Amino acid sequence: MTDLFSPFTLRGVTLKNRIGVAPMCQYCAKPDGFPTDWHLAHLVSRAVGGAGVTIAEATAVTPEGRISPGDLGIWSDAHVAPHARLAAAIAAVGSVPGIQIAHAGRKASRNAPWLHGPADPSWTCIAPSAEAFGDFAVPQAMTEAQIGATIADFVAAAKRAVQAGYRFIEIHAAHGYLMHQFLSPLSNRRNDGWGGDFDGRTRIVTETCAAVRAAIPADLPLAIRVSHTDWVEGGWTTEETVELARRVKALGIDLVDVSSGGNDPRQKIALVPGYQVPGAAAVREAGVPVAAVGLITEPEHAQSILSEGKADLIFLARELLRNPYWPLHAAAKLGRTDALAIPPQYDRAWGALGKVTMDMAVAQPQPAL
């Protein structure tokens, strides 16, 4: 039985457990894409909470590839030093520092979600086809030269991520952003070598995976995040995702992070605990390790997903916004307090490692010194 708190090795990197902090956009970077103290506090607090890998939010490979003016960027060498600060801080508290590199395509040039609407000032978006996402601005269909340049931008971003000290890189091909836009026939209407059939629609993804893999150290794991289905008839399907997983595995992808949706506002999703886990289980049949996500909130549920062989890792997002110390709570609830080292600064709140269960800690809180 796979234990939630057992180590997991990808190439030359070992995660201390099977829990990951999924990338979560914070929309509060400086206008030039530089991280702020908010990013430091946000990521490090979750790393302190015990996650095996902590992944920085979707980080744009070009200025035009940002979802919003508040997105992180890694499109220039000037971004390396501030990202190095984040990576070093995450590693210092025992979590593997990771980053997701991304391009928003037709979903770029937006305000932060709480502000709504287009960015001010806005910029021209690019996409596989001049097909808008809902009531967003109509994007410019990419030329072949722009497609080639975008692949090169992902490669350059990955190299900078390595320089910054990140030890896990994820290519974002989910949630309706640029790579996903190419995959889905709902957003890719091209009739050249970058569209049409499965081979054409997946081409930018496979070429980007191969190029990034060749550009980074052999011992550094490379992952890809995918939406296994569009949840819309005629869109990208789970079966296509499984075949894509087989192909990118052969190109050197080490993990597929399986999510869903985001590419078409007509999607209809039944939100229940673990609603995306069946997609992860299907992709795992392609023989590649997978991370499961989607309304996984209870430790017992996370453990059962691993025990039943449906995934290799559990990535959490919203639950870690509510509780950055979820891994520590999970260890106590599952009787695995031996598996996580509680920071000595917090020991008086949690009790001696391995000697106090969560119930006891709640019933008999440790006095302040």
WOSUL-V847505 format. One record per helix or strand of 3 or more residues. SS is the DSSP state (hx for helix, st for strand). FROM is the first residue (numbers start at 1). LEN is the number of residues. If there is no record, write none. Layout:
# WOSUL-V847505
ss->SS from->FROM len->LEN
ss->SS from->FROM len->LEN
This chain:
# WOSUL-V847505
ss->st from->8 len->3
ss->st from->13 len->3
ss->st from->19 len->3
ss->hx from->37 len->12
ss->st from->53 len->8
ss->hx from->63 len->3
ss->hx from->79 len->14
ss->st from->96 len->7
ss->hx from->105 len->3
ss->hx from->144 len->21
ss->st from->168 len->6
ss->hx from->178 len->6
ss->hx from->198 len->18
ss->st from->221 len->7
ss->hx from->238 len->13
ss->st from->255 len->5
ss->hx from->277 len->8
ss->st from->289 len->4
ss->hx from->299 len->9
ss->st from->313 len->4
ss->hx from->318 len->5
ss->hx from->326 len->8
ss->hx from->344 len->7
ss->hx from->358 len->6
